Amino acid sequence: MSAMPFRIDLLLRRLREQLWVRPALWSLAAVAVALLAALADSVLPARLAPRIEQETVASLLRIIASSMLAVSTFSLSILVGAFASVSGNATPRATRLIVADDTAQNALGVFIAAFIYSVVALTALESGYYGQVGRLVLFVGTLAMLGYIVITFLRWIQVLSVMGRMGNTIERVERAASEALEAWMRAPCLGGVALAEDAPADGEEVVAGATGYLQHIDMAALQAAAEACSGRVQVLLRPGALVHPGRAVARLRPGGPLPQERREELLRQVADAFVVGNERSYAQDPRFGLVVLSEIAQRALSPGINDPGTAIVVLASLARLLIATGAPREASEDADEAPRHPRVAVAPLDEADLVRDALDLIARDGAGQVEIAVRVQKTLAAVAAGAAPPLAAAVRAESARALERARRSDALLEDELALLADLAHEARTVPRAVR
């Protein structure tokens, strides 16, 4: 019972990421409106309605039908081009964010629905389906739809001016990463308790049912399984980890002996709480957005593209994310509340992984370019300036690694290496300000 809301929420989230869902819903609504307009003939007497000629409504519907088919085709071609641009110039992992864009899905849905509405309404109109009042309602509804089409088209033009551009892609990924990091900061253990390093390792290990990336964990289902056996559940891996049938993802520790049938039922319930997919997901994985931003910078630094400016823009995004993440947490009003899933212990996220995911590979690929090496050290210094101790220690270690990479590069001069050493010293000493 507890797993049902989670599964429904997960299904709705996945449907929102599908490009066909909103056009399909809009189309069904358009057909319903076109056909239900005839009900007005049985509600209002014809003498109270102004007379609308059938040809007037038919002409308007023909215009909408012909134009919306062309606009829908044009919009689909633009979207396909934007997907290809993001995948080729940024990273394929960012394409999902473009597909899930609300404005793009709404625009495409409105255009396709308007086409279907006009075709259905025109067919019904010419077959004598509407009376005088029905034609009036259809005419008013068509005018309202035409006005909404114009508003949607103007918004769509604004989206087309930025969709697929590198800056817009970086902004979308940064927003997704920020939401995931904020969710992690609100619930570092997904609503459970932290799994101690010296936690007992006894109990029944649960392995993944498939090979892929751990995308989501149903914490309510794990809590229910733990309560059913008066025991505890230990979550050994966090979302984003690569799992396979030979790797344990959790450990069930019952409070006492269980019948074999009941034991197997609980183990299946625990295993079903872990959703595995072919790709990582942004929702419960705060590291994934940082990885995607890093991939964009790495591609920009590749010899075939050679665009250090894009890498510098990405470093600015990473600086904002890490600074917001590393700031000391203030105690909130909910800090003293008990965790929602006290019987579920989750392996904590190592904050050093956030720094490594964000900057390590950029420092590697940009070690021979002084502008990138300098920006990496300044980014690390900015993060260290206000970071809590765990993240500050990771920043100092990453700064030393980046400096060592630069020293092993043959492309930098002595004065450039001296500048990098000074900047690395700032990061290690946690400066108050960054130049």
C-alpha positions in Angstrom: 0.0 0.0 0.0 2.8 2.4 0.8 4.5 1.7 -2.5 1.5 2.8 -4.6 2.0 6.6 -4.2 5.7 6.3 -5.0 5.0 4.2 -8.2 2.3 6.7 -9.3 4.5 9.7 -8.7 7.3 7.9 -10.6 5.0 7.1 -13.5 3.7 10.7 -13.7 7.3 12.0 -13.6 8.3 9.8 -16.5 5.2 10.7 -18.4 6.0 14.4 -18.1 9.3 13.6 -19.7 7.6 12.0 -22.8 7.0 14.3 -25.7 3.8 12.6 -26.9 1.8 12.8 -23.6 0.7 16.4 -23.6 -0.2 16.5 -27.4 -2.3 13.3 -26.8 -4.1 14.9 -23.9 -4.7 18.1 -25.7 -6.0 16.2 -28.7 -8.5 14.2 -26.6 -9.7 17.5 -25.0 -10.0 19.1 -28.4 -12.1 16.3 -29.8 -14.4 16.3 -26.7 -14.9 20.1 -27.0 -15.7 19.8 -30.7 -18.3 17.1 -30.2 -19.8 18.4 -27.0 -20.6 21.8 -28.6 -23.7 20.1 -30.1 -25.2 19.7 -26.6 -25.9 23.4 -26.5 -28.7 22.8 -29.0 -30.6 20.9 -26.3 -30.0 23.4 -23.6 -30.7 26.8 -25.2 -33.6 27.6 -27.6 -32.6 28.5 -31.1 -34.5 31.8 -31.0 -32.2 33.2 -28.3 -29.0 32.6 -30.3 -27.7 34.9 -33.0 -27.6 33.2 -36.4 -24.1 32.1 -37.5 -23.8 30.8 -41.1 -22.3 27.4 -41.5 -19.9 28.6 -44.1 -18.5 31.3 -41.8 -17.5 28.7 -39.2 -16.3 26.2 -41.9 -14.0 28.8 -43.4 -12.4 29.6 -40.1 -11.9 25.9 -39.3 -10.3 25.3 -42.8 -7.8 28.1 -42.1 -6.9 26.6 -38.7 -6.6 23.1 -40.1 -4.3 24.0 -43.0 -2.1 26.3 -41.0 -1.8 24.2 -37.8 -0.6 21.2 -39.8 2.2 23.2 -41.3 3.0 24.8 -37.9 3.1 21.4 -36.2 5.4 19.9 -38.8 7.7 23.0 -38.5 7.7 22.7 -34.7 8.6 19.1 -34.7 11.5 19.7 -37.1 12.8 22.5 -34.8 12.6 20.2 -31.8 14.5 17.4 -33.6 17.1 20.0 -34.6 17.4 21.2 -31.0 17.8 17.7 -29.7 20.6 17.0 -32.2 22.3 20.3 -31.4 22.2 19.6 -27.6 23.4 16.0 -28.1 26.2 16.9 -30.5 27.5 20.2 -29.0 26.8 19.7 -25.3 26.1 16.1 -24.1 23.4 13.5 -24.8 22.6 13.5 -21.0 21.1 17.0 -21.3 18.7 16.1 -24.1 16.2 14.7 -21.6 15.8 18.2 -20.1 15.0 19.7 -23.5 12.4 17.0 -24.2 10.8 17.7 -20.8 10.5 21.5 -21.4 7.0 22.6 -20.5 6.7 25.3 -23.1 7.8 23.1 -25.9 5.4 20.3 -25.0 2.5 22.8 -24.5 3.2 24.5 -27.8 3.3 21.2 -29.7 0.2 19.9 -27.9 -1.8 23.1 -28.7 -0.8 23.1 -32.4 -1.6 19.4 -32.9 -4.8 19.6 -30.9 -5.9 22.7 -32.9 -5.4 20.7 -36.1 -7.4 17.7 -34.8 -10.1 20.0 -33.4 -10.6 21.8 -36.7 -10.7 18.6 -38.7 -13.2 16.9 -36.3 -15.3 20.0 -36.0 -15.3 20.7 -39.7 -16.4 17.1 -40.5 -19.2 17.3 -37.9 -20.3 20.7 -39.1 -20.6 19.7 -42.8 -22.5 16.5 -41.8 -25.2 18.6 -40.1 -24.2 17.6 -36.5 -24.7 21.1 -35.1 -27.9 23.1 -34.9 -28.0 26.9 -34.8 -27.0 27.1 -31.1 -24.3 24.5 -31.6 -22.8 26.5 -34.5 -22.7 29.6 -32.2 -20.9 27.7 -29.5 -18.5 26.1 -32.0 -17.8 29.6 -33.5 -17.1 31.1 -30.1 -15.0 28.1 -29.1 -13.0 28.3 -32.3 -12.3 32.1 -31.8 -11.1 31.3 -28.2 -8.9 28.6 -29.5 -7.5 30.9 -32.2 -6.6 33.5 -29.5 -4.9 30.9 -27.4 -3.0 29.7 -30.5 -1.7 33.2 -31.1 -0.5 33.5 -27.5 1.1 30.1 -27.6 2.8 30.9 -30.9 4.3 34.1 -29.5 5.7 32.2 -26.5 7.0 29.5 -28.8 8.9 32.0 -30.9 10.7 33.2 -27.7 11.6 29.6 -26.8 12.8 28.9 -30.3 15.2 31.8 -30.1 17.2 30.0 -27.3 16.3 26.3 -27.5 19.4 24.2 -28.4 21.8 27.0 -27.7 24.7 26.2 -25.5 23.9 28.9 -22.9 20.3 27.7 -22.6 21.4 24.1 -22.2 23.9 24.9 -19.5 21.2 26.9 -17.7 18.7 24.0 -17.8 21.3 21.5 -16.5 22.3 23.9 -13.7 18.7 24.3 -12.7 18.2 20.6 -12.6 21.4 20.1 -10.6 20.4 22.9 -8.2 17.0 21.2 -7.5 18.6 17.9 -6.8 21.2 19.4 -4.5 18.6 21.3 -2.6 16.5 18.2 -2.2 19.7 16.4 -0.9 20.4 19.2 1.6 16.8 19.0 2.9 17.0 15.3 3.3 20.6 14.0 3.2 19.5 10.4 3.8 16.3 10.5 1.8 14.2 10.8 4.9 16.0 8.0 6.7 18.9 8.0 9.2 22.6 7.9 8.4 24.2 4.5 8.1 27.2 4.4 10.4 30.5 3.2 9.1 30.7 0.6 11.9 27.0 -0.6 11.4 26.5 -4.3 11.9 26.9 -6.2 8.6 24.6 -9.1 9.6 21.3 -9.7 8.0 19.9 -10.7 4.6 21.6 -9.0 1.6 19.4 -7.8 -1.2 20.8 -7.6 -4.7 19.6 -5.6 -7.7 17.2 -7.4 -10.1 18.9 -5.9 -13.2 22.1 -4.3 -14.4 22.0 -0.5 -14.8 21.9 2.7 -12.7 20.0 3.0 -9.5 17.5 5.8 -10.2 15.1 5.9 -7.3 14.5 4.4 -3.9 11.1 4.0 -2.4 11.8 4.8 1.2 8.2 4.3 2.3 8.3 0.7 1.1 11.6 0.0 2.9 10.1 1.5 6.1 7.0 -0.7 5.7 9.2 -3.8 5.3 11.3 -2.9 8.3 8.2 -2.4 10.4 6.7 -5.7 9.2 9.6 -7.6 10.7 10.3 -5.2 13.6 13.8 -4.7 12.2 15.9 -2.4 10.1 16.9 -1.9 6.5 20.3 -0.7 5.5 20.6 1.0 2.1 24.1 0.4 0.9 24.1 2.3 -2.3 22.7 5.7 -3.3 20.9 6.7 -6.5 23.4 7.0 -9.3 25.4 3.9 -8.5 25.9 1.2 -11.1 24.3 -2.0 -9.9 24.1 -5.6 -11.1 22.7 -8.8 -9.8 25.9 -9.6 -8.0 26.1 -6.3 -6.0 24.1 -5.8 -2.8 22.0 -2.7 -2.7 20.5 -3.2 0.8 20.5 -5.4 3.8 17.4 -6.5 5.7 17.9 -7.1 9.5 14.8 -8.6 10.9 14.0 -8.1 14.6 13.6 -11.9 15.1 13.2 -15.2 13.3 10.8 -15.3 10.3 9.1 -18.1 8.5 10.8 -18.8 5.1 7.8 -17.6 3.1 7.5 -14.4 5.0 11.2 -13.8 4.7 11.2 -14.2 1.0 8.1 -11.9 0.7 9.9 -9.1 2.6 13.1 -9.6 0.6 11.1 -9.1 -2.6 9.5 -6.0 -1.2 12.9 -4.5 -0.4 14.2 -5.4 -3.8 11.2 -3.9 -5.5 11.9 -0.6 -3.7 15.0 0.0 -5.9 14.3 1.3 -9.4 17.1 0.5 -11.9 17.3 2.0 -15.3 19.7 2.4 -18.2 20.5 6.0 -17.4 21.0 8.0 -14.3 18.2 10.3 -13.2 18.4 13.9 -11.8 15.7 13.5 -9.1 17.4 11.6 -6.2 21.0 11.8 -7.6 22.6 15.2 -6.6 25.9 14.2 -8.3 24.4 13.6 -11.8 23.8 17.3 -12.6 27.4 18.1 -11.7 28.6 15.2 -13.9 26.6 16.5 -16.9 27.9 20.0 -16.5 31.4 18.6 -16.4 30.8 16.6 -19.5 29.8 19.8 -21.4 33.0 21.5 -20.3 35.1 18.4 -21.3 33.6 18.3 -24.8 34.2 22.1 -25.1 37.9 21.5 -24.2 38.3 18.6 -26.7 40.7 19.3 -29.6 37.9 19.0 -32.2 35.8 21.8 -30.6 38.4 23.8 -28.7 36.0 26.2 -27.0 37.5 27.2 -23.6 34.9 30.0 -23.2 32.2 27.4 -22.8 34.2 25.6 -20.2 34.6 28.9 -18.3 30.8 29.4 -18.4 30.4 25.9 -17.0 32.9 26.6 -14.2 30.8 29.6 -13.2 27.7 27.4 -13.0 29.6 24.8 -10.9 30.9 27.5 -8.6 27.4 28.7 -7.9 26.2 25.1 -7.2 29.1 24.2 -5.0 29.1 27.5 -3.1 25.3 27.0 -2.3 25.9 23.4 -1.4 29.0 23.9 0.7 27.7 26.8 2.8 27.2 25.9 6.5 23.6 24.8 7.1 21.6 26.9 9.4 19.3 25.0 11.8 15.8 25.0 10.6 12.5 24.7 12.5 12.2 21.1 11.3 15.7 20.1 12.4 14.5 18.5 15.7 11.8 16.5 14.0 12.3 12.7 13.8 13.1 11.3 10.3 10.2 10.1 8.3 11.7 6.6 7.9 13.6 5.9 11.1 14.0 2.2 10.4 15.9 2.8 7.2 19.6 3.7 7.4 21.1 5.1 4.2 24.7 5.4 3.3 25.6 9.1 3.5 26.9 11.0 0.4 30.6 11.8 0.5 30.8 15.5 -0.2 34.2 15.1 -1.7 32.5 13.3 -4.5 30.7 16.5 -5.4 33.9 18.3 -5.9 35.6 15.5 -7.9 32.5 15.0 -10.1 32.4 18.7 -10.8 36.0 19.7 -11.3 38.4 16.8 -11.5 38.1 16.0 -15.2 37.8 19.6 -16.2 41.2 20.2 -14.4 42.6 17.2 -16.2 41.5 18.3 -19.7 42.3 21.9 -19.2 45.7 21.4 -17.4 47.6 22.6 -20.5 45.4 25.8 -20.9 46.3 28.5 -18.5 42.9 30.2 -18.7 41.2 27.0 -17.7 43.7 26.1 -15.0 43.4 29.6 -13.5 39.6 29.5 -13.6 39.6 26.0 -11.9 41.8 27.3 -9.0 39.6 30.5 -8.7 36.5 28.4 -8.6 38.0 26.2 -5.9 39.0 29.2 -3.9 35.5 30.7 -4.2 34.0 27.5 -3.0 36.4 27.2 -0.1 35.8 30.7 1.0 32.5 29.9 2.6 32.4 26.1 2.7 31.7 24.0 5.7 34.7 21.8 6.8 33.8 18.6 4.9 33.6 20.4 1.6 36.5 22.7 2.3 38.8 19.7 2.9 37.7 18.2 -0.5 38.4 21.6 -2.2 41.9 21.7 -0.8 42.7 18.2 -2.0 41.2 19.0 -5.5 43.2 22.2 -5.7 46.5 20.3 -5.0 45.5 17.7 -7.7 44.8 20.4 -10.2 48.1 22.2 -9.5 50.0 18.9 -9.9 48.2 18.3 -13.3 49.2 21.7 -14.5 52.9 21.2 -13.4 53.1 18.0 -15.4 51.8 19.8 -18.5 54.4 20.9 -21.0 52.3 23.8 -22.3 52.6 26.2 -19.3 55.4 28.7 -18.6 57.1 29.2 -15.3 55.3 32.5 -14.5 52.0 30.8 -15.3 52.8 27.9 -13.0 53.8 30.5 -10.3 50.4 32.2 -10.7 48.6 28.9 -10.4 50.6 28.1 -7.2 49.5 31.4 -5.7 45.9 30.7 -6.5 46.1 27.2 -5.1 47.5 28.6 -1.9 44.4 30.8 -1.7 42.2 27.8 -2.0 44.1 25.8 0.6 44.1 28.7 3.1 40.3 29.4 2.6 40.6 33.1 1.6 38.0 35.7 2.5 37.8 37.1 -1.1 38.6 35.9 -4.5 40.1 38.2 -7.1 
